[in-house]
Amino acid sequence: MNYSTIKKVVACSLVSAVVFTANAQDDPAATSSSAKVFGGRAQYRTWSLGVNAGVLAPVVVTGGSNDVSNWDVNLGYGLTLRKQVGHAFGIELGAMRGKISGSNEDSGLQPSSFETELGYAATIKGVINVATADFLRRENSVNFLVKAGYGLAAYAPATVTNGQTLDWKGQVGSSGDKDYVKEAFIPVGVGIKFKLSDRVNFDLGYDMNFLDGDNLDGIYGKQPSKDKWSYGYAGLEFSLGSSSKPNLDWVNPVALMYDELKDPSLRQEVEALKGRVSTLENTVNQLSADADGDGVSDKFDKCPGTPAGTVVDGSGCPIQFPTAADATAGNYSNIQFEFDSSVLRTSSYPTLDKVSSDLRANSSATLQLDGHASAEGTEAYNMNLSRDRANSVKTYLVNSGVDANRISVTAYGESRPIASNATEEGRVLNRRVEIKTK
C-alpha cells in the first residue's frame, strides 16, 4: 500500500469527523441526559463495539534500534469491545491482524528483507478519557484517550537471504510443527474520538507495541534487543444498549451536577425545608417564652405574672412551704385525703372528734374549712374535688352534733399548694382540708 495514499485517507477521515462533530454539537437532543449524580452505571450505556483499520510498521515514534534499514507500511485491521467503568476510565479488549515488513535494500545487509504475518494480537487495556470533565462546554463531542495494557501476539516471520526464503510458519514450537510464535507485548497508545451521533464515534489512534522478544522480523539484532511495531488506525465505534439511556462516554459530570443542583423540584424541596425549619424555630421560641421569668414557659404557666424571685412549682404557681402554723392551723392538724378521693380516712377521726368537742363546748366559736387538691387533672376538676373534701369534713362534724350554720366551706382547688407538686411527697401534703377557728 502506498504511504502517500494512506496519509490522504487519514486526512480525509479527520476532516469528515470534524464536520460530523460540528453537526452533533448543534443538535440540542445530543446534550440531553436523564442521568443523575451518584445514580450508578445502570443509568448509562457503558458497552461499545468498535471496528478499525490502518497501517502497521516495524517502528515506533519513540525511536530505538531496528533490525532493517527500511520499513514498510501495511494494512492492519481489528475489533474492540470496551466497558466504560466510570466517566473517565474504561477497560477495552482488542484483537487485530495484519502484515509487517521491511528490508535492507539500502544497506546491502542480509537478510535482505522480511515479511511477518501477524496472526493475531490480543490485548486488554485501560483507557483513560482525558476530556470528560470540561468546564468550558456542557458536553464534549471530541475526547482524547490514553491507553496502556498487556497483550499476546501470534506471528510467523519469513526472511529472504541471498534470494532464499525462510518461512517460519509451520516450523516453530518445541516440536517444530506450530504455525506461529507467541510472545507477550506491552501496548501503549493515544487516541482521539469524535462524536458522530448518540450511537456512533469516529476514532483515530496510534499504538506502540513493545514485544518481549527479538524475533518479530525473523532477524536477531545486536543484543540486548527487542522488537516493536506500531499501528496507526481509524475506525468506528458503536454504543450498545438502550436508546433511552445516555452514553457514559460523553456525559460531562460537571454539567450533570450543575443540572441537578438547578433542578426546580430540588429547589422547591429546599425552600419547603427552609419553611419547616422556620416554623420549628418559631415553635421553639414560643415554648421558651417566659414573661414573668419564673423558669416555666408561658405555654405551661398556670400562674402567669408571679413576682420576680417567687419560688414556683412545675406549673408556675407559688409554692407555700409548710410551717408549724400551717400544719396545725387553729391547733388542729390538716385532714389529709387519698389521691382523687374525698372520703375521710379513719386516721382523721380523732382530730375531727376533738374539733367537734371544742365547738360544742364553746357555742360562740365558728369554723372555716378550706379544701385543697394537688395539681393532677384539670383546674375545674380539682376545684370540685377540694369542695367535696371540705364538705366531707363538714358532714362529719354536723353528724357529731355541731350546728351546720357555724361551719363555712371554701374551695381553693390546686391554687394554694403548701408543697411542690413536682414530687409525690409534696402532692400528698396538698391533698388536704385546713381547719381554722374564728
C-alpha positions in Angstrom: 0.0 0.0 0.0 1.3 3.4 -1.0 2.2 5.5 2.1 1.1 8.8 0.4 -2.3 7.3 -0.2 -2.6 6.3 3.4 -1.9 9.8 4.6 -4.6 11.2 2.2 -7.1 8.7 3.5 -6.4 9.6 7.2 -6.6 13.3 6.4 -9.9 13.0 4.7 -11.3 10.9 7.6 -10.2 13.6 10.1 -11.9 16.3 8.1 -15.1 14.3 7.8 -15.1 13.6 11.6 -14.8 17.3 12.4 -17.7 18.1 10.1 -19.9 15.5 11.7 -18.8 16.6 15.2 -19.9 20.2 14.5 -23.3 19.0 13.4 -23.6 16.9 16.5 -22.7 19.8 18.8 -25.5 21.9 17.2 -28.1 19.2 18.0 -29.9 20.1 21.3 -31.0 16.5 21.7 -27.4 15.4 21.8 -26.8 17.1 25.1 -29.9 15.9 26.8 -29.5 13.5 29.7 -31.8 11.8 32.2 -28.9 10.7 34.4 -28.5 11.8 38.0 -25.4 12.4 40.1 -24.4 9.3 42.0 -27.1 7.3 40.1 -24.7 4.5 39.2 -23.7 2.9 35.9 -27.1 1.3 35.4 -28.5 4.6 34.1 -26.0 4.8 31.2 -25.0 2.8 28.2 -21.5 1.6 29.0 -20.7 -1.1 26.4 -19.3 -0.3 22.9 -18.1 -2.3 19.9 -15.5 -0.9 17.5 -14.0 -1.8 14.1 -10.8 -0.2 12.8 -8.3 -0.4 10.1 -4.9 1.3 9.5 -1.2 0.8 8.9 1.3 -1.4 10.6 5.0 -0.6 10.7 8.0 -2.3 12.5 9.0 1.1 14.1 7.6 3.4 16.8 7.7 7.2 17.1 9.9 7.0 20.3 12.7 5.6 18.2 15.2 2.8 19.2 17.2 0.3 17.3 15.8 -1.5 14.2 16.9 -4.8 12.5 16.3 -3.4 9.0 17.2 -0.1 7.4 13.9 0.4 5.5 10.4 -0.3 6.8 7.1 -0.7 5.0 3.6 0.3 5.9 1.0 -2.4 5.6 -2.7 -2.9 6.2 -3.9 -3.9 9.6 -7.4 -4.3 10.9 -9.1 -5.1 14.2 -12.0 -5.2 16.6 -12.5 -3.7 20.1 -15.0 -4.3 22.9 -15.0 -1.7 25.7 -16.7 -1.4 29.1 -16.8 2.1 30.4 -16.3 1.8 34.2 -16.7 5.5 35.0 -16.8 8.9 33.4 -13.0 8.9 32.8 -12.0 5.2 32.7 -12.8 2.1 30.7 -11.5 -1.4 30.1 -11.0 -2.5 26.5 -10.5 -5.9 24.9 -8.9 -5.8 21.4 -7.8 -8.1 18.6 -6.1 -7.3 15.3 -4.4 -8.9 12.4 -2.2 -7.7 9.5 1.3 -7.9 8.0 4.6 -6.3 9.0 7.5 -6.0 6.6 10.8 -4.2 5.9 14.1 -4.6 4.0 17.8 -3.9 4.0 17.9 -2.8 0.4 19.9 0.4 1.1 22.5 -1.2 3.3 23.1 -4.4 1.5 22.9 -6.4 4.7 21.4 -9.9 4.9 18.7 -11.0 5.3 17.7 -8.6 2.6 14.0 -8.4 3.6 11.4 -9.8 5.9 7.6 -10.2 5.9 5.8 -11.2 9.1 2.2 -12.5 9.1 0.6 -11.2 12.3 -1.9 -14.0 13.0 -3.4 -12.1 15.9 -2.5 -9.5 18.6 -5.0 -9.7 21.5 -4.9 -7.0 24.2 -6.6 -5.9 27.4 -6.1 -2.1 28.0 -7.1 0.5 30.5 -8.5 3.5 28.7 -8.4 7.0 30.3 -10.8 9.5 28.9 -8.8 12.8 29.3 -11.5 15.3 28.4 -14.6 14.0 30.2 -14.8 16.8 32.8 -15.0 20.0 30.8 -15.7 23.4 32.4 -16.0 25.1 29.0 -18.7 23.1 27.3 -21.8 21.3 28.6 -21.0 18.2 26.6 -17.9 17.4 24.5 -18.0 15.9 21.0 -14.3 15.4 21.0 -12.4 13.3 23.5 -8.7 12.4 23.9 -7.6 9.0 25.1 -4.6 7.4 26.7 -4.3 3.6 26.7 -1.9 1.0 28.2 -2.2 -2.7 29.0 -1.0 -6.2 28.2 -1.1 -8.3 25.0 -0.3 -11.6 23.5 0.8 -11.8 19.8 1.0 -14.8 17.5 3.1 -14.2 14.3 5.1 -16.0 11.6 8.1 -14.2 10.0 9.5 -15.0 6.6 13.0 -13.8 5.7 14.9 -13.6 2.4 18.6 -14.2 2.5 20.6 -14.2 -0.8 17.4 -14.9 -2.7 16.4 -17.8 -0.4 13.2 -17.6 1.6 13.0 -18.9 5.1 9.4 -19.1 6.2 8.8 -19.8 9.9 5.2 -20.8 9.5 4.7 -24.4 10.4 8.2 -24.7 11.8 8.0 -23.2 15.3 7.3 -24.5 18.7 9.1 -27.2 20.7 8.2 -29.8 18.1 8.7 -27.5 15.1 5.1 -28.0 13.9 3.4 -24.8 15.0 2.3 -22.0 12.7 3.0 -19.1 15.0 5.5 -17.8 17.5 3.7 -16.5 20.6 5.1 -13.7 22.7 3.7 -11.2 25.2 3.9 -7.5 24.5 3.0 -4.2 26.1 0.7 -1.9 24.2 0.8 1.9 24.8 -1.3 4.3 22.8 -3.1 7.6 22.4 -6.3 8.4 20.5 -8.9 10.9 19.7 -12.6 10.2 19.1 -15.3 12.3 17.5 -19.0 12.0 18.3 -20.9 11.5 15.1 -24.2 10.7 16.8 -25.5 9.4 20.0 -24.7 5.9 18.9 -21.5 6.3 16.7 -18.0 7.6 17.3 -15.2 8.1 14.8 -11.9 7.1 16.3 -8.3 7.9 15.4 -5.4 6.3 17.2 -1.8 5.3 17.4 -0.5 2.3 19.4 3.1 1.4 20.1 3.6 -2.3 20.9 6.8 -3.4 22.7 7.4 -7.2 22.2 9.0 -9.3 24.8 11.2 -10.9 22.2 13.6 -10.2 19.2 12.0 -12.5 16.5 9.1 -10.5 15.2 11.0 -9.9 11.9 13.0 -13.2 12.0 16.1 -11.2 12.3 18.2 -11.1 15.5 19.8 -7.8 16.1 22.6 -6.7 18.5 21.8 -8.0 22.0 20.1 -6.9 24.1 17.4 -6.0 21.6 13.6 -6.5 21.4 11.3 -5.8 18.5 8.4 -3.4 18.3 5.8 -2.3 15.9 3.2 0.5 15.6 -0.4 0.6 14.5 -2.0 3.9 13.3 -5.7 3.4 12.6 -9.1 4.9 12.0 -12.4 3.3 12.9 -16.0 3.5 14.0 -17.2 2.6 17.5 -20.9 1.8 18.2 -22.5 2.3 21.6 -24.6 -0.7 22.7 -27.7 -0.8 25.0 -31.0 1.0 25.4 -31.6 4.2 23.4 -33.4 5.7 26.5 -30.0 5.9 28.3 -27.2 8.3 27.6 -23.8 7.1 26.6 -21.4 7.3 29.5 -18.5 8.3 27.1 -20.0 11.7 26.5 -21.6 12.6 29.9 -19.9 15.6 31.5 -20.1 15.1 35.3 -19.6 18.8 35.9 -22.7 19.7 33.8 -24.6 16.8 35.3 -24.0 18.1 38.8 -24.9 21.6 37.8 -28.2 20.5 36.2 -29.2 18.5 39.3 -28.4 21.4 41.6 -30.5 23.7 39.4 -33.4 21.2 39.3 -36.6 23.1 40.1 -38.1 20.2 42.1 -34.9 20.1 44.3 -35.1 23.9 44.8 -38.8 23.5 45.9 -37.8 20.8 48.4 -35.0 23.1 49.7 -37.5 26.0 50.1 -40.0 23.7 51.8 -37.3 22.6 54.2 -36.5 26.2 54.9 -40.1 26.8 55.7 -40.3 23.8 58.1 -37.1 24.9 59.8 -38.6 28.5 60.3 -41.8 27.1 61.7 -39.9 24.9 64.1 -37.8 27.8 65.2 -40.9 29.9 65.9 -42.4 27.0 67.9 -39.3 26.7 70.0 -39.3 30.4 70.6 -42.9 30.2 71.8 -42.2 27.3 74.0 -39.2 29.0 75.6 -41.0 32.4 76.2 -41.2 33.2 79.9 -42.7 36.6 80.5 -42.6 36.5 84.3 -39.1 34.9 84.5 -40.1 32.1 86.8 -38.5 29.4 84.8 -41.8 28.0 83.5 -42.7 28.8 79.8 -45.8 30.9 79.3 -47.4 28.0 77.4 -47.4 25.8 80.6 -47.5 28.6 83.2 -50.8 28.2 85.2 -50.0 31.2 87.4 -48.6 33.9 85.0 -47.3 37.2 86.4 -45.7 35.9 89.5 -43.4 38.5 91.2 -39.7 38.2 90.5 -37.9 35.8 92.8 -41.0 33.8 93.7 -40.4 30.1 94.1 -42.9 28.2 91.9 -43.8 24.6 91.2 -43.8 22.9 87.8 -47.0 24.6 86.8 -45.6 28.1 87.6 -47.6 28.6 90.8 -46.1 29.9 94.0 -45.0 27.2 96.5 -46.2 27.9 100.0 -43.9 25.8 102.1 -45.5 24.3 105.2 -44.8 25.9 108.6 -45.8 24.9 112.1 -48.8 27.2 111.9 -49.8 25.8 108.5 -49.7 22.2 109.8 -51.8 23.0 112.9 -54.0 26.0 111.9 -56.3 26.6 114.9 -54.4 24.0 116.8 -55.9 21.3 114.5 -53.9 19.2 112.1 -54.9 19.2 108.4 -57.2 16.5 107.3 -55.4 14.5 104.5 -57.0 12.6 101.6 -56.0 9.9 99.2 -55.4 10.7 95.5 -58.6 11.7 93.7 -60.7 11.0 96.8 -63.0 13.0 99.1 -63.5 10.0 101.5 -62.3 10.6 105.1 -59.5 8.5 106.4 -60.2 6.7 109.8 -56.9 8.3 111.0 -58.7 11.7 110.7 -61.5 10.8 113.2 -59.6 11.7 116.4 -58.8 15.2 115.1 -62.4 15.7 113.9 -63.8 14.5 117.2 -61.6 17.0 119.1 -62.9 19.8 116.8 -66.5 18.7 117.4 -66.0 18.6 121.2 -64.4 22.1 121.3 -67.2 23.7 119.2 -69.9 22.2 121.3 -68.2 23.4 124.4 -67.8 27.0 123.0 -71.1 28.0 121.5 -69.8 31.3 120.2 -67.0 29.8 118.1 -67.3 29.3 114.3 -65.2 27.1 111.9 -63.7 27.8 108.5 -63.0 24.7 106.3 -60.6 25.3 103.3 -60.5 22.5 100.8 -57.4 21.9 98.6 -56.1 19.5 95.9 -52.8 18.5 94.2 -52.1 19.6 90.6 -53.1 16.3 88.8 -56.1 16.8 86.5 -57.8 20.0 85.3 -58.3 23.1 87.4 -62.1 22.7 87.3 -61.9 19.1 88.4 -59.6 19.9 91.3 -61.8 22.8 92.4 -64.8 20.4 92.7 -62.6 17.8 94.4 -61.4 20.3 97.0 -65.0 21.4 97.7 -66.1 17.8 98.1 -63.3 17.2 100.6 -64.3 20.3 102.7 -67.9 19.2 102.7 -66.9 15.7 103.8 -65.3 17.2 106.9 -68.4 19.5 107.5 -70.8 16.5 107.2 -68.8 14.6 109.8 -68.9 17.5 112.2 -72.6 18.2 111.7 -73.3 14.5 112.3 -71.4 14.7 115.5 -73.7 17.5 116.8 -72.2 20.8 115.5 -74.6 23.3 114.1 -74.2 23.5 110.3 -74.6 27.3 110.4 -71.4 27.6 112.4 -69.3 25.9 109.7 -68.3 27.6 106.4 -66.7 25.9 103.4 -64.3 27.4 100.8 -62.8 25.5 97.9 -59.3 26.5 96.5 -58.6 23.6 94.2 -54.9 23.4 93.3 -54.2 27.1 93.6 -52.7 27.1 97.1 -50.2 24.3 97.3 -48.1 24.1 100.5 -45.5 21.8 98.9 -44.2 21.2 95.4 -46.5 19.3 93.0 -43.4 18.0 91.2 -42.9 15.2 93.8 -45.3 12.7 95.3 -44.4 13.8 98.8 -45.5 17.3 98.0 -48.7 16.2 96.3 -49.7 14.1 99.4 -49.4 17.3 101.6 -51.5 19.3 99.1 -54.5 16.9 99.3 -55.9 18.4 102.4 -58.6 20.3 104.3 -57.4 23.1 106.6 -59.5 23.7 109.8 -59.5 27.3 111.1 -61.5 28.6 114.1 -62.9 32.1 114.4 
